[in-house]
Amino acid sequence: MGKSIVACVEDLFFRSKIDATARHLSVPVRFVTCEELPRACQEKGIAAALIELSAPGEPLEAVRAIRSQDTTKEVPVIAFLSHVNRELAQKAESAGATRVLPRSQFSETLPDLVMDLVAPGTKREIQEEPELPDE
């Protein structure tokens, strides 16, 4: 594919989920701090930035910085947060996040989301569990 993802994620559950999903899909992912995120988005081949809005630092400032740079303003920024924090979701949208998802939806759709970001239009092959024979 040749494209990679950069992520600012502190929660260990989501870090491991993103890492496992990326490895399964053969998509490189690099984890950085909020302060490092805008610079990391300048690297060649970055398909998207993932950002946990409850991460330490200034996640909203990171989104604004990405949007303010000519070299990164087109990089999709996918933000996720607790579903109860509607005010923060609105602030992230105002800051320029491409999509703001509740944690549950982010987690549920992560494989398809990653594929759509690194290879738009590509369908992910889903291996279904074989059915057990009737008794």
Biotite code that builds the C-alpha atoms (Angstrom):
import biotite.structure as struc

atoms = struc.array([
    struc.Atom([0.000, 0.000, 0.000], chain_id="A", res_id=1, res_name="MET", atom_name="CA", element="C"),
    struc.Atom([2.818, 2.412, 0.786], chain_id="A", res_id=2, res_name="GLY", atom_name="CA", element="C"),
    struc.Atom([0.819, 4.645, 3.125], chain_id="A", res_id=3, res_name="LYS", atom_name="CA", element="C"),
    struc.Atom([0.983, 4.799, 6.885], chain_id="A", res_id=4, res_name="SER", atom_name="CA", element="C"),
    struc.Atom([-0.959, 6.182, 9.808], chain_id="A", res_id=5, res_name="ILE", atom_name="CA", element="C"),
    struc.Atom([0.217, 8.324, 12.672], chain_id="A", res_id=6, res_name="VAL", atom_name="CA", element="C"),
    struc.Atom([-1.672, 8.191, 15.961], chain_id="A", res_id=7, res_name="ALA", atom_name="CA", element="C"),
    struc.Atom([-1.821, 10.155, 19.180], chain_id="A", res_id=8, res_name="CYS", atom_name="CA", element="C"),
    struc.Atom([-3.420, 7.622, 21.519], chain_id="A", res_id=9, res_name="VAL", atom_name="CA", element="C"),
    struc.Atom([-2.721, 7.204, 25.222], chain_id="A", res_id=10, res_name="GLU", atom_name="CA", element="C"),
    struc.Atom([-5.303, 4.541, 26.152], chain_id="A", res_id=11, res_name="ASP", atom_name="CA", element="C"),
    struc.Atom([-3.519, 1.178, 26.092], chain_id="A", res_id=12, res_name="LEU", atom_name="CA", element="C"),
    struc.Atom([-6.616, -0.704, 24.916], chain_id="A", res_id=13, res_name="PHE", atom_name="CA", element="C"),
    struc.Atom([-6.982, 1.513, 21.863], chain_id="A", res_id=14, res_name="PHE", atom_name="CA", element="C"),
    struc.Atom([-3.229, 1.601, 21.203], chain_id="A", res_id=15, res_name="ARG", atom_name="CA", element="C"),
    struc.Atom([-3.112, -2.189, 21.096], chain_id="A", res_id=16, res_name="SER", atom_name="CA", element="C"),
    struc.Atom([-6.296, -2.387, 19.006], chain_id="A", res_id=17, res_name="LYS", atom_name="CA", element="C"),
    struc.Atom([-4.926, 0.102, 16.475], chain_id="A", res_id=18, res_name="ILE", atom_name="CA", element="C"),
    struc.Atom([-1.553, -1.640, 16.413], chain_id="A", res_id=19, res_name="ASP", atom_name="CA", element="C"),
    struc.Atom([-3.080, -5.111, 15.918], chain_id="A", res_id=20, res_name="ALA", atom_name="CA", element="C"),
    struc.Atom([-5.462, -3.868, 13.218], chain_id="A", res_id=21, res_name="THR", atom_name="CA", element="C"),
    struc.Atom([-2.678, -2.068, 11.366], chain_id="A", res_id=22, res_name="ALA", atom_name="CA", element="C"),
    struc.Atom([-0.392, -5.111, 11.518], chain_id="A", res_id=23, res_name="ARG", atom_name="CA", element="C"),
    struc.Atom([-3.206, -7.380, 10.293], chain_id="A", res_id=24, res_name="HIS", atom_name="CA", element="C"),
    struc.Atom([-3.801, -5.019, 7.346], chain_id="A", res_id=25, res_name="LEU", atom_name="CA", element="C"),
    struc.Atom([-0.051, -4.485, 6.723], chain_id="A", res_id=26, res_name="SER", atom_name="CA", element="C"),
    struc.Atom([-0.345, -0.757, 7.369], chain_id="A", res_id=27, res_name="VAL", atom_name="CA", element="C"),
    struc.Atom([2.511, 0.897, 9.259], chain_id="A", res_id=28, res_name="PRO", atom_name="CA", element="C"),
    struc.Atom([1.398, 2.909, 12.288], chain_id="A", res_id=29, res_name="VAL", atom_name="CA", element="C"),
    struc.Atom([3.473, 5.174, 14.498], chain_id="A", res_id=30, res_name="ARG", atom_name="CA", element="C"),
    struc.Atom([2.375, 6.481, 17.879], chain_id="A", res_id=31, res_name="PHE", atom_name="CA", element="C"),
    struc.Atom([3.347, 10.028, 18.845], chain_id="A", res_id=32, res_name="VAL", atom_name="CA", element="C"),
    struc.Atom([2.386, 12.670, 21.397], chain_id="A", res_id=33, res_name="THR", atom_name="CA", element="C"),
    struc.Atom([-0.070, 15.466, 20.643], chain_id="A", res_id=34, res_name="CYS", atom_name="CA", element="C"),
    struc.Atom([2.859, 17.850, 20.361], chain_id="A", res_id=35, res_name="GLU", atom_name="CA", element="C"),
    struc.Atom([4.587, 15.619, 17.789], chain_id="A", res_id=36, res_name="GLU", atom_name="CA", element="C"),
    struc.Atom([1.470, 14.901, 15.724], chain_id="A", res_id=37, res_name="LEU", atom_name="CA", element="C"),
    struc.Atom([1.477, 17.961, 13.403], chain_id="A", res_id=38, res_name="PRO", atom_name="CA", element="C"),
    struc.Atom([5.149, 17.422, 12.477], chain_id="A", res_id=39, res_name="ARG", atom_name="CA", element="C"),
    struc.Atom([4.594, 13.679, 12.002], chain_id="A", res_id=40, res_name="ALA", atom_name="CA", element="C"),
    struc.Atom([1.781, 14.442, 9.548], chain_id="A", res_id=41, res_name="CYS", atom_name="CA", element="C"),
    struc.Atom([4.316, 16.224, 7.316], chain_id="A", res_id=42, res_name="GLN", atom_name="CA", element="C"),
    struc.Atom([6.124, 12.974, 6.589], chain_id="A", res_id=43, res_name="GLU", atom_name="CA", element="C"),
    struc.Atom([5.747, 11.469, 3.153], chain_id="A", res_id=44, res_name="LYS", atom_name="CA", element="C"),
    struc.Atom([3.055, 8.810, 2.781], chain_id="A", res_id=45, res_name="GLY", atom_name="CA", element="C"),
    struc.Atom([0.921, 9.695, 5.798], chain_id="A", res_id=46, res_name="ILE", atom_name="CA", element="C"),
    struc.Atom([-2.609, 8.578, 4.988], chain_id="A", res_id=47, res_name="ALA", atom_name="CA", element="C"),
    struc.Atom([-4.249, 9.887, 8.157], chain_id="A", res_id=48, res_name="ALA", atom_name="CA", element="C"),
    struc.Atom([-3.892, 10.935, 11.753], chain_id="A", res_id=49, res_name="ALA", atom_name="CA", element="C"),
    struc.Atom([-5.828, 9.235, 14.531], chain_id="A", res_id=50, res_name="LEU", atom_name="CA", element="C"),
    struc.Atom([-6.249, 11.203, 17.724], chain_id="A", res_id=51, res_name="ILE", atom_name="CA", element="C"),
    struc.Atom([-7.738, 10.328, 21.078], chain_id="A", res_id=52, res_name="GLU", atom_name="CA", element="C"),
    struc.Atom([-9.340, 13.538, 22.305], chain_id="A", res_id=53, res_name="LEU", atom_name="CA", element="C"),
    struc.Atom([-8.679, 12.618, 25.935], chain_id="A", res_id=54, res_name="SER", atom_name="CA", element="C"),
    struc.Atom([-4.943, 12.129, 25.317], chain_id="A", res_id=55, res_name="ALA", atom_name="CA", element="C"),
    struc.Atom([-2.557, 14.176, 27.455], chain_id="A", res_id=56, res_name="PRO", atom_name="CA", element="C"),
    struc.Atom([-1.375, 17.419, 25.968], chain_id="A", res_id=57, res_name="GLY", atom_name="CA", element="C"),
    struc.Atom([-3.471, 19.547, 23.670], chain_id="A", res_id=58, res_name="GLU", atom_name="CA", element="C"),
    struc.Atom([-5.280, 17.304, 21.169], chain_id="A", res_id=59, res_name="PRO", atom_name="CA", element="C"),
    struc.Atom([-7.439, 20.147, 19.852], chain_id="A", res_id=60, res_name="LEU", atom_name="CA", element="C"),
    struc.Atom([-4.347, 22.302, 19.318], chain_id="A", res_id=61, res_name="GLU", atom_name="CA", element="C"),
    struc.Atom([-2.779, 19.403, 17.399], chain_id="A", res_id=62, res_name="ALA", atom_name="CA", element="C"),
    struc.Atom([-5.825, 19.262, 15.102], chain_id="A", res_id=63, res_name="VAL", atom_name="CA", element="C"),
    struc.Atom([-5.693, 23.030, 14.576], chain_id="A", res_id=64, res_name="ARG", atom_name="CA", element="C"),
    struc.Atom([-1.964, 22.873, 13.820], chain_id="A", res_id=65, res_name="ALA", atom_name="CA", element="C"),
    struc.Atom([-2.494, 20.121, 11.238], chain_id="A", res_id=66, res_name="ILE", atom_name="CA", element="C"),
    struc.Atom([-5.203, 22.174, 9.543], chain_id="A", res_id=67, res_name="ARG", atom_name="CA", element="C"),
    struc.Atom([-3.113, 25.362, 9.561], chain_id="A", res_id=68, res_name="SER", atom_name="CA", element="C"),
    struc.Atom([-0.101, 23.943, 7.683], chain_id="A", res_id=69, res_name="GLN", atom_name="CA", element="C"),
    struc.Atom([-0.146, 23.866, 3.891], chain_id="A", res_id=70, res_name="ASP", atom_name="CA", element="C"),
    struc.Atom([1.682, 20.525, 3.883], chain_id="A", res_id=71, res_name="THR", atom_name="CA", element="C"),
    struc.Atom([-0.804, 18.815, 6.233], chain_id="A", res_id=72, res_name="THR", atom_name="CA", element="C"),
    struc.Atom([-4.153, 20.543, 5.839], chain_id="A", res_id=73, res_name="LYS", atom_name="CA", element="C"),
    struc.Atom([-5.446, 17.762, 3.565], chain_id="A", res_id=74, res_name="GLU", atom_name="CA", element="C"),
    struc.Atom([-4.449, 14.906, 5.917], chain_id="A", res_id=75, res_name="VAL", atom_name="CA", element="C"),
    struc.Atom([-7.621, 13.285, 7.279], chain_id="A", res_id=76, res_name="PRO", atom_name="CA", element="C"),
    struc.Atom([-7.834, 13.600, 11.055], chain_id="A", res_id=77, res_name="VAL", atom_name="CA", element="C"),
    struc.Atom([-9.996, 10.976, 12.743], chain_id="A", res_id=78, res_name="ILE", atom_name="CA", element="C"),
    struc.Atom([-10.750, 11.838, 16.355], chain_id="A", res_id=79, res_name="ALA", atom_name="CA", element="C"),
    struc.Atom([-12.435, 9.646, 18.934], chain_id="A", res_id=80, res_name="PHE", atom_name="CA", element="C"),
    struc.Atom([-13.750, 10.207, 22.426], chain_id="A", res_id=81, res_name="LEU", atom_name="CA", element="C"),
    struc.Atom([-16.256, 9.113, 25.021], chain_id="A", res_id=82, res_name="SER", atom_name="CA", element="C"),
    struc.Atom([-19.778, 9.324, 23.606], chain_id="A", res_id=83, res_name="HIS", atom_name="CA", element="C"),
    struc.Atom([-20.956, 11.480, 26.521], chain_id="A", res_id=84, res_name="VAL", atom_name="CA", element="C"),
    struc.Atom([-18.598, 14.369, 25.760], chain_id="A", res_id=85, res_name="ASN", atom_name="CA", element="C"),
    struc.Atom([-20.632, 16.130, 23.071], chain_id="A", res_id=86, res_name="ARG", atom_name="CA", element="C"),
    struc.Atom([-19.077, 19.528, 23.770], chain_id="A", res_id=87, res_name="GLU", atom_name="CA", element="C"),
    struc.Atom([-15.570, 18.205, 23.110], chain_id="A", res_id=88, res_name="LEU", atom_name="CA", element="C"),
    struc.Atom([-16.814, 16.518, 19.921], chain_id="A", res_id=89, res_name="ALA", atom_name="CA", element="C"),
    struc.Atom([-18.149, 19.858, 18.672], chain_id="A", res_id=90, res_name="GLN", atom_name="CA", element="C"),
    struc.Atom([-14.851, 21.557, 19.531], chain_id="A", res_id=91, res_name="LYS", atom_name="CA", element="C"),
    struc.Atom([-12.937, 18.890, 17.597], chain_id="A", res_id=92, res_name="ALA", atom_name="CA", element="C"),
    struc.Atom([-15.160, 19.392, 14.557], chain_id="A", res_id=93, res_name="GLU", atom_name="CA", element="C"),
    struc.Atom([-14.659, 23.168, 14.812], chain_id="A", res_id=94, res_name="SER", atom_name="CA", element="C"),
    struc.Atom([-10.889, 22.632, 15.079], chain_id="A", res_id=95, res_name="ALA", atom_name="CA", element="C"),
    struc.Atom([-10.958, 20.746, 11.781], chain_id="A", res_id=96, res_name="GLY", atom_name="CA", element="C"),
    struc.Atom([-11.237, 17.046, 12.577], chain_id="A", res_id=97, res_name="ALA", atom_name="CA", element="C"),
    struc.Atom([-12.409, 15.179, 9.491], chain_id="A", res_id=98, res_name="THR", atom_name="CA", element="C"),
    struc.Atom([-14.490, 12.763, 11.568], chain_id="A", res_id=99, res_name="ARG", atom_name="CA", element="C"),
    struc.Atom([-15.269, 12.605, 15.272], chain_id="A", res_id=100, res_name="VAL", atom_name="CA", element="C"),
    struc.Atom([-16.408, 9.202, 16.479], chain_id="A", res_id=101, res_name="LEU", atom_name="CA", element="C"),
    struc.Atom([-17.489, 7.791, 19.814], chain_id="A", res_id=102, res_name="PRO", atom_name="CA", element="C"),
    struc.Atom([-15.011, 5.214, 21.133], chain_id="A", res_id=103, res_name="ARG", atom_name="CA", element="C"),
    struc.Atom([-17.437, 2.346, 20.487], chain_id="A", res_id=104, res_name="SER", atom_name="CA", element="C"),
    struc.Atom([-17.948, 3.240, 16.817], chain_id="A", res_id=105, res_name="GLN", atom_name="CA", element="C"),
    struc.Atom([-14.235, 3.892, 16.323], chain_id="A", res_id=106, res_name="PHE", atom_name="CA", element="C"),
    struc.Atom([-13.415, 0.479, 17.774], chain_id="A", res_id=107, res_name="SER", atom_name="CA", element="C"),
    struc.Atom([-16.128, -1.314, 15.811], chain_id="A", res_id=108, res_name="GLU", atom_name="CA", element="C"),
    struc.Atom([-15.259, 0.206, 12.435], chain_id="A", res_id=109, res_name="THR", atom_name="CA", element="C"),
    struc.Atom([-11.472, 0.461, 12.812], chain_id="A", res_id=110, res_name="LEU", atom_name="CA", element="C"),
    struc.Atom([-10.457, -2.149, 10.186], chain_id="A", res_id=111, res_name="PRO", atom_name="CA", element="C"),
    struc.Atom([-12.724, -0.652, 7.524], chain_id="A", res_id=112, res_name="ASP", atom_name="CA", element="C"),
    struc.Atom([-11.737, 2.860, 8.531], chain_id="A", res_id=113, res_name="LEU", atom_name="CA", element="C"),
    struc.Atom([-8.023, 2.082, 8.153], chain_id="A", res_id=114, res_name="VAL", atom_name="CA", element="C"),
    struc.Atom([-8.556, 0.437, 4.762], chain_id="A", res_id=115, res_name="MET", atom_name="CA", element="C"),
    struc.Atom([-10.597, 3.396, 3.551], chain_id="A", res_id=116, res_name="ASP", atom_name="CA", element="C"),
    struc.Atom([-7.874, 5.807, 4.674], chain_id="A", res_id=117, res_name="LEU", atom_name="CA", element="C"),
    struc.Atom([-4.872, 4.024, 3.149], chain_id="A", res_id=118, res_name="VAL", atom_name="CA", element="C"),
    struc.Atom([-6.541, 2.532, 0.072], chain_id="A", res_id=119, res_name="ALA", atom_name="CA", element="C"),
    struc.Atom([-9.875, 4.248, -0.681], chain_id="A", res_id=120, res_name="PRO", atom_name="CA", element="C"),
    struc.Atom([-12.307, 2.024, -2.522], chain_id="A", res_id=121, res_name="GLY", atom_name="CA", element="C"),
    struc.Atom([-10.528, -1.187, -1.526], chain_id="A", res_id=122, res_name="THR", atom_name="CA", element="C"),
    struc.Atom([-12.726, -3.807, 0.067], chain_id="A", res_id=123, res_name="LYS", atom_name="CA", element="C"),
    struc.Atom([-11.344, -5.623, 3.058], chain_id="A", res_id=124, res_name="ARG", atom_name="CA", element="C"),
    struc.Atom([-11.524, -9.388, 2.796], chain_id="A", res_id=125, res_name="GLU", atom_name="CA", element="C"),
    struc.Atom([-13.523, -10.714, 5.710], chain_id="A", res_id=126, res_name="ILE", atom_name="CA", element="C"),
    struc.Atom([-12.952, -14.263, 6.747], chain_id="A", res_id=127, res_name="GLN", atom_name="CA", element="C"),
    struc.Atom([-16.130, -15.590, 8.220], chain_id="A", res_id=128, res_name="GLU", atom_name="CA", element="C"),
    struc.Atom([-16.155, -18.229, 10.885], chain_id="A", res_id=129, res_name="GLU", atom_name="CA", element="C"),
    struc.Atom([-17.236, -21.608, 9.515], chain_id="A", res_id=130, res_name="PRO", atom_name="CA", element="C"),
    struc.Atom([-20.648, -22.722, 10.646], chain_id="A", res_id=131, res_name="GLU", atom_name="CA", element="C"),
    struc.Atom([-20.836, -25.667, 12.962], chain_id="A", res_id=132, res_name="LEU", atom_name="CA", element="C"),
    struc.Atom([-22.872, -28.609, 11.709], chain_id="A", res_id=133, res_name="PRO", atom_name="CA", element="C"),
    struc.Atom([-26.344, -29.069, 13.125], chain_id="A", res_id=134, res_name="ASP", atom_name="CA", element="C"),
    struc.Atom([-26.670, -31.788, 15.704], chain_id="A", res_id=135, res_name="GLU", atom_name="CA", element="C"),
])
